[in-house]
Amino acid sequence: MATQIVMNSTGDSRHFFEQDDRNGLAEAEQRFKKLTCEGFTAATRTASGDLKLIRSFDPTTEETLFYPHLVGG
C-alpha cells in the first residue's frame, strides 16, 4: 500500500492507495497533479532516508510527501 502525505498548517493528511488498483492509482495521480499545480513540492525518500524532489507522478513510489512552499517576511 502506498501513501501520499500532505503537510499543511494544521499537521498532515494521509491518503492510502493500492498500486495495483486502477481507480486508486488514478485518484493518486490526480491528487499529485492538483497539489503540485497548487504549489506544493513533492518528495520521496531515498534508500538512505534523504528526501528527493520529484516532478512527475511515479506509481511505484511507496511514500510521497507534499509540503507547501515556505512563506517568509
N, CA, C and O atoms as CSV, one atom per row, in Angstrom:
chain,resi,resn,atom,element,x,y,z
A,1,MET,N,N,0.854,-1.174,0.000
A,1,MET,CA,C,0.000,0.000,0.000
A,1,MET,C,C,0.899,1.237,0.000
A,1,MET,O,O,1.838,1.336,0.790
A,2,ALA,N,N,0.603,2.158,-0.881
A,2,ALA,CA,C,1.364,3.397,-0.996
A,2,ALA,C,C,0.644,4.514,-0.238
A,2,ALA,O,O,-0.559,4.442,0.014
A,3,THR,N,N,1.407,5.541,0.115
A,3,THR,CA,C,0.862,6.644,0.902
A,3,THR,C,C,1.277,7.973,0.300
A,3,THR,O,O,2.418,8.149,-0.125
A,4,GLN,N,N,0.337,8.906,0.269
A,4,GLN,CA,C,0.630,10.299,-0.052
A,4,GLN,C,C,0.344,11.104,1.209
A,4,GLN,O,O,-0.768,11.079,1.736
A,5,ILE,N,N,1.364,11.822,1.688
A,5,ILE,CA,C,1.255,12.610,2.913
A,5,ILE,C,C,1.258,14.086,2.525
A,5,ILE,O,O,2.204,14.571,1.905
A,6,VAL,N,N,0.200,14.790,2.894
A,6,VAL,CA,C,0.059,16.200,2.542
A,6,VAL,C,C,0.203,17.032,3.811
A,6,VAL,O,O,-0.640,16.959,4.705
A,7,MET,N,N,1.268,17.820,3.888
A,7,MET,CA,C,1.520,18.684,5.034
A,7,MET,C,C,0.736,19.984,4.862
A,7,MET,O,O,0.596,20.497,3.751
A,8,ASN,N,N,0.226,20.512,5.985
A,8,ASN,CA,C,-0.436,21.815,5.949
A,8,ASN,C,C,-0.273,22.482,7.310
A,8,ASN,O,O,0.415,21.952,8.182
A,9,SER,N,N,-0.890,23.618,7.492
A,9,SER,CA,C,-0.693,24.394,8.721
A,9,SER,C,C,-1.260,23.710,9.960
A,9,SER,O,O,-0.909,24.085,11.079
A,10,THR,N,N,-2.122,22.720,9.788
A,10,THR,CA,C,-2.705,22.032,10.942
A,10,THR,C,C,-2.082,20.656,11.185
A,10,THR,O,O,-2.490,19.949,12.107
A,11,GLY,N,N,-1.122,20.279,10.387
A,11,GLY,CA,C,-0.475,18.966,10.530
A,11,GLY,C,C,-0.343,18.289,9.186
A,11,GLY,O,O,0.319,18.807,8.287
A,12,ASP,N,N,-0.973,17.126,9.038
A,12,ASP,CA,C,-0.908,16.423,7.762
A,12,ASP,C,C,-2.153,15.573,7.567
A,12,ASP,O,O,-2.883,15.266,8.509
A,13,SER,N,N,-2.365,15.208,6.322
A,13,SER,CA,C,-3.405,14.241,5.995
A,13,SER,C,C,-2.737,13.152,5.162
A,13,SER,O,O,-1.810,13.412,4.395
A,14,ARG,N,N,-3.224,11.946,5.327
A,14,ARG,CA,C,-2.627,10.802,4.630
A,14,ARG,C,C,-3.664,10.149,3.725
A,14,ARG,O,O,-4.815,9.934,4.105
A,15,HIS,N,N,-3.214,9.847,2.528
A,15,HIS,CA,C,-4.068,9.217,1.531
A,15,HIS,C,C,-3.399,7.904,1.119
A,15,HIS,O,O,-2.274,7.908,0.619
A,16,PHE,N,N,-4.082,6.800,1.327
A,16,PHE,CA,C,-3.546,5.477,1.037
A,16,PHE,C,C,-4.182,4.932,-0.233
A,16,PHE,O,O,-5.356,5.180,-0.510
A,17,PHE,N,N,-3.394,4.190,-1.001
A,17,PHE,CA,C,-3.936,3.551,-2.201
A,17,PHE,C,C,-3.108,2.319,-2.546
A,17,PHE,O,O,-1.910,2.242,-2.271
A,18,GLU,N,N,-3.791,1.368,-3.156
A,18,GLU,CA,C,-3.129,0.154,-3.642
A,18,GLU,C,C,-2.579,0.446,-5.036
A,18,GLU,O,O,-3.282,0.976,-5.897
A,19,GLN,N,N,-1.334,0.098,-5.239
A,19,GLN,CA,C,-0.694,0.407,-6.514
A,19,GLN,C,C,-1.201,-0.450,-7.669
A,19,GLN,O,O,-0.942,-0.140,-8.831
A,20,ASP,N,N,-1.913,-1.514,-7.361
A,20,ASP,CA,C,-2.468,-2.343,-8.432
A,20,ASP,C,C,-3.966,-2.106,-8.638
A,20,ASP,O,O,-4.611,-2.819,-9.406
A,21,ASP,N,N,-4.513,-1.102,-7.950
A,21,ASP,CA,C,-5.925,-0.718,-8.101
A,21,ASP,C,C,-5.999,0.467,-9.062
A,21,ASP,O,O,-5.523,1.558,-8.747
A,22,ARG,N,N,-6.594,0.251,-10.229
A,22,ARG,CA,C,-6.620,1.298,-11.261
A,22,ARG,C,C,-7.309,2.572,-10.784
A,22,ARG,O,O,-6.833,3.673,-11.062
A,23,ASN,N,N,-8.430,2.433,-10.068
A,23,ASN,CA,C,-9.156,3.612,-9.583
A,23,ASN,C,C,-8.339,4.370,-8.541
A,23,ASN,O,O,-8.239,5.596,-8.598
A,24,GLY,N,N,-7.755,3.642,-7.590
A,24,GLY,CA,C,-6.936,4.273,-6.555
A,24,GLY,C,C,-5.714,4.951,-7.149
A,24,GLY,O,O,-5.320,6.033,-6.715
A,25,LEU,N,N,-5.123,4.313,-8.136
A,25,LEU,CA,C,-3.957,4.876,-8.805
A,25,LEU,C,C,-4.314,6.145,-9.566
A,25,LEU,O,O,-3.553,7.113,-9.554
A,26,ALA,N,N,-5.457,6.147,-10.221
A,26,ALA,CA,C,-5.916,7.336,-10.950
A,26,ALA,C,C,-6.176,8.492,-9.988
A,26,ALA,O,O,-5.828,9.635,-10.285
A,27,GLU,N,N,-6.789,8.201,-8.831
A,27,GLU,CA,C,-7.030,9.239,-7.823
A,27,GLU,C,C,-5.715,9.787,-7.278
A,27,GLU,O,O,-5.581,10.993,-7.070
A,28,ALA,N,N,-4.756,8.911,-7.051
A,28,ALA,CA,C,-3.455,9.338,-6.536
A,28,ALA,C,C,-2.740,10.235,-7.552
A,28,ALA,O,O,-2.143,11.245,-7.182
A,29,GLU,N,N,-2.806,9.861,-8.828
A,29,GLU,CA,C,-2.166,10.677,-9.860
A,29,GLU,C,C,-2.858,12.032,-9.982
A,29,GLU,O,O,-2.198,13.057,-10.149
A,30,GLN,N,N,-4.173,12.035,-9.900
A,30,GLN,CA,C,-4.921,13.297,-9.956
A,30,GLN,C,C,-4.561,14.182,-8.756
A,30,GLN,O,O,-4.380,15.390,-8.909
A,31,ARG,N,N,-4.457,13.585,-7.568
A,31,ARG,CA,C,-4.083,14.339,-6.369
A,31,ARG,C,C,-2.673,14.921,-6.523
A,31,ARG,O,O,-2.428,16.068,-6.149
A,32,PHE,N,N,-1.744,14.122,-7.078
A,32,PHE,CA,C,-0.380,14.585,-7.314
A,32,PHE,C,C,-0.390,15.827,-8.202
A,32,PHE,O,O,0.231,16.838,-7.874
A,33,LYS,N,N,-1.096,15.744,-9.322
A,33,LYS,CA,C,-1.139,16.867,-10.266
A,33,LYS,C,C,-1.796,18.099,-9.641
A,33,LYS,O,O,-1.316,19.218,-9.823
A,34,LYS,N,N,-2.885,17.899,-8.909
A,34,LYS,CA,C,-3.595,19.014,-8.273
A,34,LYS,C,C,-2.692,19.714,-7.260
A,34,LYS,O,O,-2.587,20.940,-7.263
A,35,LEU,N,N,-2.045,18.941,-6.398
A,35,LEU,CA,C,-1.211,19.538,-5.355
A,35,LEU,C,C,0.012,20.251,-5.932
A,35,LEU,O,O,0.355,21.346,-5.488
A,36,THR,N,N,0.665,19.643,-6.909
A,36,THR,CA,C,1.845,20.299,-7.481
A,36,THR,C,C,1.452,21.551,-8.272
A,36,THR,O,O,2.215,22.516,-8.315
A,37,CYS,N,N,0.278,21.543,-8.894
A,37,CYS,CA,C,-0.200,22.746,-9.584
A,37,CYS,C,C,-0.551,23.854,-8.598
A,37,CYS,O,O,-0.459,25.036,-8.930
A,38,GLU,N,N,-0.950,23.475,-7.391
A,38,GLU,CA,C,-1.256,24.460,-6.349
A,38,GLU,C,C,-0.004,24.989,-5.663
A,38,GLU,O,O,-0.102,25.856,-4.794
A,39,GLY,N,N,1.172,24.484,-6.035
A,39,GLY,CA,C,2.419,24.991,-5.478
A,39,GLY,C,C,3.080,24.108,-4.441
A,39,GLY,O,O,4.113,24.481,-3.885
A,40,PHE,N,N,2.506,22.937,-4.165
A,40,PHE,CA,C,3.147,22.019,-3.231
A,40,PHE,C,C,4.374,21.398,-3.879
A,40,PHE,O,O,4.404,21.180,-5.090
A,41,THR,N,N,5.379,21.117,-3.072
A,41,THR,CA,C,6.554,20.399,-3.526
A,41,THR,C,C,6.362,18.935,-3.185
A,41,THR,O,O,5.911,18.609,-2.087
A,42,ALA,N,N,6.697,18.046,-4.111
A,42,ALA,CA,C,6.559,16.607,-3.894
A,42,ALA,C,C,7.947,16.001,-3.721
A,42,ALA,O,O,8.884,16.346,-4.441
A,43,ALA,N,N,8.062,15.091,-2.753
A,43,ALA,CA,C,9.344,14.444,-2.489
A,43,ALA,C,C,9.122,12.998,-2.059
A,43,ALA,O,O,8.063,12.644,-1.540
A,44,THR,N,N,10.136,12.174,-2.285
A,44,THR,CA,C,10.142,10.791,-1.822
A,44,THR,C,C,11.401,10.579,-0.999
A,44,THR,O,O,12.301,11.419,-1.005
A,45,ARG,N,N,11.465,9.468,-0.298
A,45,ARG,CA,C,12.663,9.129,0.478
A,45,ARG,C,C,13.539,8.187,-0.337
A,45,ARG,O,O,13.051,7.269,-0.996
A,46,THR,N,N,14.840,8.437,-0.277
A,46,THR,CA,C,15.784,7.534,-0.918
A,46,THR,C,C,16.072,6.377,0.030
A,46,THR,O,O,15.599,6.372,1.166
A,47,ALA,N,N,16.839,5.407,-0.426
A,47,ALA,CA,C,17.182,4.256,0.410
A,47,ALA,C,C,17.948,4.683,1.666
A,47,ALA,O,O,17.864,4.020,2.700
A,48,SER,N,N,18.692,5.788,1.575
A,48,SER,CA,C,19.460,6.265,2.729
A,48,SER,C,C,18.619,7.149,3.651
A,48,SER,O,O,19.102,7.582,4.697
A,49,GLY,N,N,17.356,7.424,3.272
A,49,GLY,CA,C,16.465,8.215,4.114
A,49,GLY,C,C,16.404,9.683,3.768
A,49,GLY,O,O,15.658,10.433,4.398
A,50,ASP,N,N,17.177,10.117,2.771
A,50,ASP,CA,C,17.148,11.509,2.336
A,50,ASP,C,C,15.913,11.768,1.484
A,50,ASP,O,O,15.340,10.843,0.909
A,51,LEU,N,N,15.506,13.042,1.406
A,51,LEU,CA,C,14.390,13.404,0.540
A,51,LEU,C,C,14.882,13.687,-0.868
A,51,LEU,O,O,15.942,14.286,-1.055
A,52,LYS,N,N,14.118,13.258,-1.849
A,52,LYS,CA,C,14.425,13.500,-3.259
A,52,LYS,C,C,13.205,14.154,-3.886
A,52,LYS,O,O,12.113,13.587,-3.860
A,53,LEU,N,N,13.385,15.353,-4.454
A,53,LEU,CA,C,12.276,16.045,-5.112
A,53,LEU,C,C,11.874,15.287,-6.368
A,53,LEU,O,O,12.718,14.761,-7.093
A,54,ILE,N,N,10.571,15.240,-6.611
A,54,ILE,CA,C,10.072,14.615,-7.829
A,54,ILE,C,C,9.148,15.588,-8.539
A,54,ILE,O,O,8.471,16.389,-7.894
A,55,ARG,N,N,9.118,15.524,-9.843
A,55,ARG,CA,C,8.331,16.448,-10.653
A,55,ARG,C,C,7.155,15.779,-11.353
A,55,ARG,O,O,6.283,16.462,-11.890
A,56,SER,N,N,7.125,14.446,-11.353
A,56,SER,CA,C,6.023,13.742,-12.005
A,56,SER,C,C,5.611,12.542,-11.157
A,56,SER,O,O,6.391,12.027,-10.355
A,57,PHE,N,N,4.382,12.118,-11.353
A,57,PHE,CA,C,3.821,11.009,-10.592
A,57,PHE,C,C,4.513,9.707,-10.961
A,57,PHE,O,O,4.677,9.391,-12.139
A,58,ASP,N,N,4.915,8.958,-9.950
A,58,ASP,CA,C,5.533,7.646,-10.150
A,58,ASP,C,C,4.687,6.620,-9.401
A,58,ASP,O,O,4.679,6.625,-8.170
A,59,PRO,N,N,3.983,5.750,-10.101
A,59,PRO,CA,C,3.087,4.805,-9.441
A,59,PRO,C,C,3.799,3.759,-8.588
A,59,PRO,O,O,3.145,3.060,-7.815
A,60,THR,N,N,5.116,3.633,-8.707
A,60,THR,CA,C,5.845,2.638,-7.927
A,60,THR,C,C,6.364,3.186,-6.598
A,60,THR,O,O,6.898,2.430,-5.785
A,61,THR,N,N,6.214,4.480,-6.371
A,61,THR,CA,C,6.708,5.096,-5.138
A,61,THR,C,C,5.830,4.697,-3.959
A,61,THR,O,O,4.606,4.812,-4.020
A,62,GLU,N,N,6.458,4.229,-2.891
A,62,GLU,CA,C,5.720,3.784,-1.706
A,62,GLU,C,C,5.189,4.950,-0.879
A,62,GLU,O,O,4.099,4.861,-0.314
A,63,GLU,N,N,5.955,6.050,-0.804
A,63,GLU,CA,C,5.538,7.180,0.017
A,63,GLU,C,C,5.932,8.486,-0.666
A,63,GLU,O,O,7.087,8.675,-1.048
A,64,THR,N,N,4.970,9.372,-0.812
A,64,THR,CA,C,5.224,10.695,-1.375
A,64,THR,C,C,4.808,11.728,-0.349
A,64,THR,O,O,3.712,11.656,0.207
A,65,LEU,N,N,5.679,12.684,-0.100
A,65,LEU,CA,C,5.416,13.767,0.845
A,65,LEU,C,C,5.184,15.043,0.052
A,65,LEU,O,O,5.981,15.390,-0.819
A,66,PHE,N,N,4.098,15.739,0.351
A,66,PHE,CA,C,3.787,17.015,-0.275
A,66,PHE,C,C,3.874,18.089,0.798
A,66,PHE,O,O,3.243,17.971,1.848
A,67,TYR,N,N,4.647,19.129,0.543
A,67,TYR,CA,C,4.714,20.219,1.508
A,67,TYR,C,C,4.595,21.550,0.776
A,67,TYR,O,O,5.100,21.715,-0.334
A,68,PRO,N,N,3.908,22.506,1.431
A,68,PRO,CA,C,3.699,23.810,0.794
A,68,PRO,C,C,4.986,24.617,0.813
A,68,PRO,O,O,5.886,24.360,1.612
A,69,HIS,N,N,5.058,25.595,-0.079
A,69,HIS,CA,C,6.207,26.490,-0.082
A,69,HIS,C,C,6.218,27.295,1.205
A,69,HIS,O,O,5.169,27.704,1.702
A,70,LEU,N,N,7.392,27.515,1.734
A,70,LEU,CA,C,7.507,28.333,2.930
A,70,LEU,C,C,7.298,29.798,2.580
A,70,LEU,O,O,7.730,30.265,1.526
A,71,VAL,N,N,6.633,30.512,3.470
A,71,VAL,CA,C,6.380,31.930,3.274
A,71,VAL,C,C,7.116,32.681,4.371
A,71,VAL,O,O,6.917,32.418,5.557
A,72,GLY,N,N,7.950,33.598,3.976
A,72,GLY,CA,C,8.703,34.383,4.970
A,72,GLY,C,C,8.431,35.859,4.800
A,72,GLY,O,O,7.749,36.295,3.873
A,73,GLY,N,N,8.972,36.591,5.703
A,73,GLY,CA,C,8.718,38.016,5.545
A,73,GLY,C,C,9.417,38.859,6.523
A,73,GLY,O,O,9.282,40.083,6.492
